Amino acid sequence: MTSENTPTAVITDQAVAAREFTAPLSATRRGARLARLLALHQLDEWGCPYDSEPSDAAAAIVAELAANAATHGRVPGRDFGLNLTLAARVIRIEVADTCSEGRPSACPAPPASDSETGRGLLLVAALATRWGVADRQGPGKVIWAEIEF
């Protein structure tokens, strides 16, 4: 790859209007994988290159939240939504599902050492500057996370 094709910086400090990307996705494993790929592509389009620290953190967060939406927040016949916002050097990730039950705790407890599940939101908490749960317009919830860089 030549230097002219290599990004030289991750999003400049210039005042840039907020950018937003929204996509409905099927509440399946395939939809969860697509959410991660779409997020990576969109961030790259916005100047946050693949394999940069913010891009890698966002990819891991989107992957976890989308997998949770497709697995635990799934309501048959309903999609989940991915929303990305970039403003003032903050990436905001929102994943909305239509299941009102199973709202995660703001302080997830570590699972038993022999458990094969239950570590995803711990990963989100470690990678995100802040994260939480919000009500969704209509049935369901929105899990959001922000990454400052």
FIKOLZA-1660 file (N, C-alpha, C; in steps of 0.1 Angstrom, whole numbers, plus 5000, padded with zeros to 4 digits):
% residues 149
   i   px   py   pz ch aa at
   1 5009 4988 5000  A  M  N
   1 5000 5000 5000  A  M CA
   1 5009 5012 5000  A  M  C
   2 5006 5022 4992  A  T  N
   2 5014 5034 4991  A  T CA
   2 5009 5044 5002  A  T  C
   3 5018 5053 5005  A  S  N
   3 5015 5062 5016  A  S CA
   3 5003 5071 5013  A  S  C
   4 5000 5074 5000  A  E  N
   4 4989 5082 4996  A  E CA
   4 4976 5075 5000  A  E  C
   5 4976 5062 5001  A  N  N
   5 4963 5055 5004  A  N CA
   5 4962 5052 5019  A  N  C
   6 4972 5055 5026  A  T  N
   6 4972 5052 5041  A  T CA
   6 4967 5064 5048  A  T  C
   7 4956 5062 5057  A  P  N
   7 4951 5073 5065  A  P CA
   7 4962 5078 5074  A  P  C
   8 4963 5091 5075  A  T  N
   8 4974 5097 5083  A  T CA
   8 4969 5101 5097  A  T  C
   9 4956 5102 5099  A  A  N
   9 4951 5106 5112  A  A CA
   9 4937 5100 5114  A  A  C
  10 4933 5099 5126  A  V  N
  10 4919 5094 5129  A  V CA
  10 4911 5107 5132  A  V  C
  11 4902 5110 5123  A  I  N
  11 4893 5122 5124  A  I CA
  11 4900 5134 5131  A  I  C
  12 4900 5144 5123  A  T  N
  12 4907 5156 5128  A  T CA
  12 4899 5163 5139  A  T  C
  13 4906 5173 5146  A  D  N
  13 4899 5180 5156  A  D CA
  13 4890 5191 5151  A  D  C
  14 4888 5192 5138  A  Q  N
  14 4880 5203 5133  A  Q CA
  14 4865 5201 5138  A  Q  C
  15 4858 5212 5139  A  A  N
  15 4844 5211 5143  A  A CA
  15 4837 5205 5131  A  A  C
  16 4831 5193 5133  A  V  N
  16 4824 5186 5123  A  V CA
  16 4810 5184 5128  A  V  C
  17 4800 5186 5119  A  A  N
  17 4786 5183 5123  A  A CA
  17 4785 5169 5126  A  A  C
  18 4776 5166 5135  A  A  N
  18 4773 5152 5139  A  A CA
  18 4770 5143 5127  A  A  C
  19 4775 5131 5126  A  R  N
  19 4772 5122 5116  A  R CA
  19 4764 5111 5122  A  R  C
  20 4755 5105 5114  A  E  N
  20 4746 5095 5119  A  E CA
  20 4744 5084 5109  A  E  C
  21 4743 5072 5114  A  F  N
  21 4741 5060 5105  A  F CA
  21 4731 5051 5113  A  F  C
  22 4720 5047 5106  A  T  N
  22 4710 5038 5112  A  T CA
  22 4707 5027 5102  A  T  C
  23 4706 5015 5108  A  A  N
  23 4702 5003 5100  A  A CA
  23 4694 4993 5108  A  A  C
  24 4683 4989 5102  A  P  N
  24 4675 4978 5109  A  P CA
  24 4682 4965 5104  A  P  C
  25 4683 4955 5113  A  L  N
  25 4690 4942 5110  A  L CA
  25 4682 4931 5115  A  L  C
  26 4682 4920 5108  A  S  N
  26 4675 4908 5113  A  S CA
  26 4681 4903 5126  A  S  C
  27 4672 4899 5135  A  A  N
  27 4677 4894 5148  A  A CA
  27 4682 4880 5147  A  A  C
  28 4693 4878 5140  A  T  N
  28 4699 4865 5138  A  T CA
  28 4714 4867 5140  A  T  C
  29 4721 4856 5140  A  R  N
  29 4736 4857 5140  A  R CA
  29 4741 4864 5128  A  R  C
  30 4735 4862 5117  A  R  N
  30 4740 4868 5104  A  R CA
  30 4738 4883 5106  A  R  C
  31 4726 4888 5111  A  G  N
  31 4724 4902 5113  A  G CA
  31 4734 4908 5123  A  G  C
  32 4738 4901 5133  A  A  N
  32 4747 4906 5143  A  A CA
  32 4761 4907 5136  A  A  C
  33 4765 4898 5128  A  R  N
  33 4778 4899 5121  A  R CA
  33 4777 4911 5111  A  R  C
  34 4766 4913 5104  A  L  N
  34 4765 4924 5095  A  L CA
  34 4765 4937 5102  A  L  C
  35 4760 4938 5114  A  A  N
  35 4761 4950 5122  A  A CA
  35 4775 4954 5124  A  A  C
  36 4783 4945 5128  A  R  N
  36 4798 4948 5130  A  R CA
  36 4804 4953 5118  A  R  C
  37 4802 4946 5107  A  L  N
  37 4808 4949 5094  A  L CA
  37 4803 4963 5089  A  L  C
  38 4791 4966 5091  A  L  N
  38 4785 4979 5087  A  L CA
  38 4791 4990 5095  A  L  C
  39 4793 4988 5108  A  A  N
  39 4798 4998 5117  A  A CA
  39 4813 5001 5113  A  A  C
  40 4821 4990 5111  A  L  N
  40 4835 4992 5107  A  L CA
  40 4836 5000 5094  A  L  C
  41 4827 4997 5084  A  H  N
  41 4827 5004 5071  A  H CA
  41 4823 5018 5073  A  H  C
  42 4813 5021 5081  A  Q  N
  42 4808 5034 5083  A  Q CA
  42 4818 5043 5090  A  Q  C
  43 4825 5038 5100  A  L  N
  43 4835 5045 5108  A  L CA
  43 4847 5048 5098  A  L  C
  44 4850 5039 5090  A  D  N
  44 4861 5041 5080  A  D CA
  44 4857 5053 5071  A  D  C
  45 4845 5053 5066  A  E  N
  45 4840 5063 5057  A  E CA
  45 4840 5077 5064  A  E  C
  46 4838 5077 5077  A  W  N
  46 4839 5089 5085  A  W CA
  46 4853 5094 5089  A  W  C
  47 4863 5086 5085  A  G  N
  47 4877 5090 5088  A  G CA
  47 4883 5083 5100  A  G  C
  48 4876 5073 5105  A  C  N
  48 4881 5065 5116  A  C CA
  48 4886 5051 5110  A  C  C
  49 4898 5050 5106  A  P  N
  49 4902 5039 5098  A  P CA
  49 4902 5025 5105  A  P  C
  50 4900 5015 5096  A  Y  N
  50 4901 5001 5101  A  Y CA
  50 4913 4999 5109  A  Y  C
  51 4913 4991 5119  A  D  N
  51 4925 4987 5127  A  D CA
  51 4930 4999 5136  A  D  C
  52 4923 5010 5137  A  S  N
  52 4926 5020 5146  A  S CA
  52 4920 5016 5160  A  S  C
  53 4925 5022 5171  A  E  N
  53 4920 5018 5184  A  E CA
  53 4905 5021 5185  A  E  C
  54 4900 5033 5181  A  P  N
  54 4886 5035 5183  A  P CA
  54 4878 5026 5174  A  P  C
  55 4882 5023 5162  A  S  N
  55 4875 5014 5153  A  S CA
  55 4875 5000 5159  A  S  C
  56 4886 4995 5165  A  D  N
  56 4886 4981 5171  A  D CA
  56 4877 4981 5183  A  D  C
  57 4877 4991 5191  A  A  N
  57 4868 4991 5203  A  A CA
  57 4854 4991 5199  A  A  C
  58 4850 5000 5189  A  A  N
  58 4837 5001 5184  A  A CA
  58 4832 4987 5178  A  A  C
  59 4841 4981 5171  A  A  N
  59 4837 4968 5165  A  A CA
  59 4834 4957 5175  A  A  C
  60 4842 4957 5186  A  A  N
  60 4840 4947 5197  A  A CA
  60 4827 4951 5204  A  A  C
  61 4824 4963 5206  A  I  N
  61 4812 4967 5213  A  I CA
  61 4799 4964 5205  A  I  C
  62 4800 4968 5192  A  V  N
  62 4789 4965 5183  A  V CA
  62 4786 4950 5182  A  V  C
  63 4797 4942 5181  A  A  N
  63 4796 4927 5180  A  A CA
  63 4789 4922 5192  A  A  C
  64 4793 4926 5204  A  E  N
  64 4787 4921 5216  A  E CA
  64 4772 4926 5218  A  E  C
  65 4769 4939 5216  A  L  N
  65 4756 4943 5217  A  L CA
  65 4746 4937 5207  A  L  C
  66 4751 4936 5194  A  A  N
  66 4743 4930 5184  A  A CA
  66 4740 4915 5187  A  A  C
  67 4751 4908 5191  A  A  N
  67 4749 4894 5195  A  A CA
  67 4739 4892 5206  A  A  C
  68 4739 4901 5216  A  N  N
  68 4730 4901 5227  A  N CA
  68 4715 4904 5222  A  N  C
  69 4714 4914 5213  A  A  N
  69 4701 4917 5207  A  A CA
  69 4695 4905 5199  A  A  C
  70 4704 4898 5192  A  A  N
  70 4699 4887 5184  A  A CA
  70 4697 4875 5192  A  A  C
  71 4703 4873 5203  A  T  N
  71 4702 4861 5212  A  T CA
  71 4692 4864 5223  A  T  C
  72 4694 4874 5231  A  H  N
  72 4686 4876 5243  A  H CA
  72 4674 4886 5241  A  H  C
  73 4676 4895 5231  A  G  N
  73 4665 4905 5229  A  G CA
  73 4656 4902 5217  A  G  C
  74 4658 4890 5212  A  R  N
  74 4650 4886 5200  A  R CA
  74 4636 4884 5203  A  R  C
  75 4627 4890 5195  A  V  N
  75 4613 4887 5195  A  V CA
  75 4610 4882 5181  A  V  C
  76 4604 4870 5179  A  P  N
  76 4602 4865 5166  A  P CA
  76 4595 4875 5157  A  P  C
  77 4600 4877 5145  A  G  N
  77 4594 4886 5135  A  G CA
  77 4598 4900 5136  A  G  C
  78 4606 4903 5146  A  R  N
  78 4611 4917 5148  A  R CA
  78 4626 4918 5146  A  R  C
  79 4630 4929 5140  A  D  N
  79 4644 4932 5138  A  D CA
  79 4650 4939 5151  A  D  C
  80 4663 4941 5150  A  F  N
  80 4670 4950 5160  A  F CA
  80 4676 4961 5152  A  F  C
  81 4679 4972 5159  A  G  N
  81 4684 4984 5152  A  G CA
  81 4698 4988 5156  A  G  C
  82 4706 4992 5147  A  L  N
  82 4719 4997 5150  A  L CA
  82 4719 5012 5146  A  L  C
  83 4724 5020 5155  A  N  N
  83 4725 5034 5153  A  N CA
  83 4739 5039 5157  A  N  C
  84 4747 5045 5148  A  L  N
  84 4760 5051 5151  A  L CA
  84 4759 5066 5150  A  L  C
  85 4766 5073 5159  A  T  N
  85 4767 5087 5158  A  T CA
  85 4781 5091 5161  A  T  C
  86 4786 5100 5153  A  L  N
  86 4800 5106 5155  A  L CA
  86 4798 5121 5157  A  L  C
  87 4802 5126 5168  A  A  N
  87 4802 5140 5171  A  A CA
  87 4812 5144 5182  A  A  C
  88 4819 5154 5179  A  A  N
  88 4828 5160 5190  A  A CA
  88 4837 5149 5195  A  A  C
  89 4843 5141 5186  A  R  N
  89 4853 5130 5190  A  R CA
  89 4847 5120 5199  A  R  C
  90 4834 5117 5198  A  V  N
  90 4827 5107 5205  A  V CA
  90 4820 5098 5195  A  V  C
  91 4822 5085 5196  A  I  N
  91 4814 5075 5188  A  I CA
  91 4803 5070 5198  A  I  C
  92 4791 5072 5194  A  R  N
  92 4780 5066 5202  A  R CA
  92 4774 5055 5194  A  R  C
  93 4773 5043 5201  A  I  N
  93 4767 5031 5195  A  I CA
  93 4754 5028 5202  A  I  C
  94 4744 5026 5195  A  E  N
  94 4731 5022 5201  A  E CA
  94 4726 5010 5194  A  E  C
  95 4722 5000 5202  A  V  N
  95 4716 4988 5196  A  V CA
  95 4702 4986 5203  A  V  C
  96 4692 4987 5195  A  A  N
  96 4678 4986 5201  A  A CA
  96 4672 4973 5197  A  A  C
  97 4665 4967 5207  A  D  N
  97 4658 4954 5204  A  D CA
  97 4643 4956 5209  A  D  C
  98 4635 4947 5206  A  T  N
  98 4621 4949 5210  A  T CA
  98 4616 4941 5222  A  T  C
  99 4626 4935 5229  A  C  N
  99 4623 4927 5241  A  C CA
  99 4624 4936 5253  A  C  C
 100 4613 4938 5260  A  S  N
 100 4614 4947 5272  A  S CA
 100 4620 4940 5284  A  S  C
 101 4620 4927 5285  A  E  N
 101 4625 4919 5296  A  E CA
 101 4640 4918 5294  A  E  C
 102 4647 4915 5305  A  G  N
 102 4661 4912 5305  A  G CA
 102 4670 4924 5303  A  G  C
 103 4666 4935 5310  A  R  N
 103 4674 4947 5310  A  R CA
 103 4687 4945 5318  A  R  C
 104 4698 4947 5312  A  P  N
 104 4711 4944 5319  A  P CA
 104 4713 4954 5330  A  P  C
 105 4720 4950 5340  A  S  N
 105 4724 4958 5351  A  S CA
 105 4735 4968 5347  A  S  C
 106 4736 4980 5353  A  A  N
 106 4746 4989 5349  A  A CA
 106 4760 4984 5354  A  A  C
 107 4760 4975 5364  A  C  N
 107 4772 4970 5369  A  C CA
 107 4771 4955 5368  A  C  C
 108 4774 4949 5357  A  P  N
 108 4772 4935 5355  A  P CA
 108 4782 4927 5364  A  P  C
 109 4777 4917 5370  A  A  N
 109 4785 4908 5379  A  A CA
 109 4793 4898 5371  A  A  C
 110 4805 4896 5375  A  P  N
 110 4813 4886 5367  A  P CA
 110 4806 4872 5368  A  P  C
 111 4806 4864 5358  A  P  N
 111 4800 4851 5358  A  P CA
 111 4809 4841 5366  A  P  C
 112 4804 4830 5369  A  A  N
 112 4812 4819 5376  A  A CA
 112 4824 4816 5367  A  A  C
 113 4835 4812 5373  A  S  N
 113 4847 4810 5365  A  S CA
 113 4846 4799 5355  A  S  C
 114 4837 4789 5357  A  D  N
 114 4835 4779 5347  A  D CA
 114 4824 4781 5337  A  D  C
 115 4818 4793 5338  A  S  N
 115 4807 4797 5329  A  S CA
 115 4813 4800 5315  A  S  C
 116 4805 4796 5304  A  E  N
 116 4809 4799 5291  A  E CA
 116 4803 4812 5285  A  E  C
 117 4795 4818 5293  A  T  N
 117 4788 4830 5289  A  T CA
 117 4788 4841 5300  A  T  C
 118 4783 4853 5297  A  G  N
 118 4782 4863 5307  A  G CA
 118 4793 4873 5308  A  G  C
 119 4802 4873 5299  A  R  N
 119 4813 4883 5300  A  R CA
 119 4812 4894 5290  A  R  C
 120 4802 4894 5281  A  G  N
 120 4801 4904 5271  A  G CA
 120 4799 4918 5276  A  G  C
 121 4790 4920 5285  A  L  N
 121 4788 4934 5290  A  L CA
 121 4800 4939 5298  A  L  C
 122 4808 4930 5304  A  L  N
 122 4820 4933 5311  A  L CA
 122 4830 4939 5301  A  L  C
 123 4830 4933 5289  A  L  N
 123 4839 4938 5278  A  L CA
 123 4834 4951 5274  A  L  C
 124 4821 4953 5272  A  V  N
 124 4816 4966 5268  A  V CA
 124 4820 4977 5278  A  V  C
 125 4818 4974 5291  A  A  N
 125 4822 4983 5302  A  A CA
 125 4836 4987 5302  A  A  C
 126 4845 4977 5298  A  A  N
 126 4859 4979 5298  A  A CA
 126 4863 4988 5286  A  A  C
 127 4857 4986 5275  A  L  N
 127 4861 4993 5262  A  L CA
 127 4854 5007 5261  A  L  C
 128 4842 5009 5266  A  A  N
 128 4835 5021 5265  A  A CA
 128 4839 5031 5275  A  A  C
 129 4838 5044 5272  A  T  N
 129 4840 5055 5281  A  T CA
 129 4828 5055 5291  A  T  C
 130 4816 5052 5286  A  R  N
 130 4804 5051 5294  A  R CA
 130 4794 5043 5286  A  R  C
 131 4785 5036 5293  A  W  N
 131 4774 5028 5286  A  W CA
 131 4762 5028 5295  A  W  C
 132 4751 5024 5290  A  G  N
 132 4739 5023 5298  A  G CA
 132 4727 5017 5290  A  G  C
 133 4716 5017 5296  A  V  N
 133 4704 5012 5290  A  V CA
 133 4693 5023 5291  A  V  C
 134 4686 5024 5280  A  A  N
 134 4675 5034 5279  A  A CA
 134 4663 5028 5274  A  A  C
 135 4651 5035 5277  A  D  N
 135 4639 5030 5271  A  D CA
 135 4639 5033 5256  A  D  C
 136 4632 5025 5249  A  R  N
 136 4630 5027 5235  A  R CA
 136 4616 5032 5232  A  R  C
 137 4615 5040 5222  A  Q  N
 137 4601 5044 5218  A  Q CA
 137 4594 5031 5212  A  Q  C
 138 4584 5027 5218  A  G  N
 138 4577 5014 5215  A  G CA
 138 4583 5004 5224  A  G  C
 139 4580 4991 5221  A  P  N
 139 4585 4981 5230  A  P CA
 139 4600 4979 5229  A  P  C
 140 4606 4975 5240  A  G  N
 140 4620 4972 5240  A  G CA
 140 4629 4981 5248  A  G  C
 141 4642 4981 5244  A  K  N
 141 4652 4988 5251  A  K CA
 141 4663 4992 5241  A  K  C
 142 4671 5001 5245  A  V  N
 142 4683 5005 5238  A  V CA
 142 4695 5004 5247  A  V  C
 143 4705 4996 5243  A  I  N
 143 4717 4995 5250  A  I CA
 143 4727 5005 5242  A  I  C
 144 4733 5014 5249  A  W  N
 144 4742 5023 5243  A  W CA
 144 4756 5023 5249  A  W  C
 145 4765 5027 5241  A  A  N
 145 4779 5028 5246  A  A CA
 145 4786 5040 5239  A  A  C
 146 4794 5047 5246  A  E  N
 146 4802 5058 5239  A  E CA
 146 4817 5056 5241  A  E  C
 147 4824 5059 5230  A  I  N
 147 4839 5059 5230  A  I CA
 147 4844 5073 5227  A  I  C
 148 4851 5078 5237  A  E  N
 148 4858 5091 5234  A  E CA
 148 4872 5088 5229  A  E  C
 149 4877 5096 5220  A  F  N
 149 4891 5094 5215  A  F CA
 149 4897 5107 5212  A  F  C
% end
